[in-house]
């Protein structure tokens, strides 16, 4: 998420995406509902956030999660050990080596779809917040609105 002047010193530079800002690490269930969220500066490694994210997921679900599908950013022994400490086994979904056409990757699209849903909220298009807790709260609010909308559609 690209920063704005309001995010100040909290926003850092991500060399891979060539942007200054924040990263939002989310864990969702198979339907795309938000379970846990961690906001970090963009220069921090993805794999170093697994421990905190796994702890939040297990707290939200009552220690029921056993397997988590993750992308390549969360590979490595350290990430696997941090997840295993919370009773979660990581299943890394990698792109095909010689990708010539569109390939649907199992379970990876669920998180991407959830990010797409959150992107509809203008306030989440850019990092306007001074505190990471405020940004996380806005994400929780956006996902609560999305869940209420789905619930209302089911009830009608």
Secondary structure, DSSP 8 states (H G I E B T S, - for coil): -BB-GGGGGG-EEETTTTEEEEEEEEEE-TT--EEEEEEEETTS-SGGGHHHHHHHHHHHHTS---EEEE-GGG-SHHHHHHHHTTT-EEEE----TT--S----TTHHHHHHHHHHHHTSGGGSSB--SSHHHHHHHHHHHHHHHHHHHHHHHH-
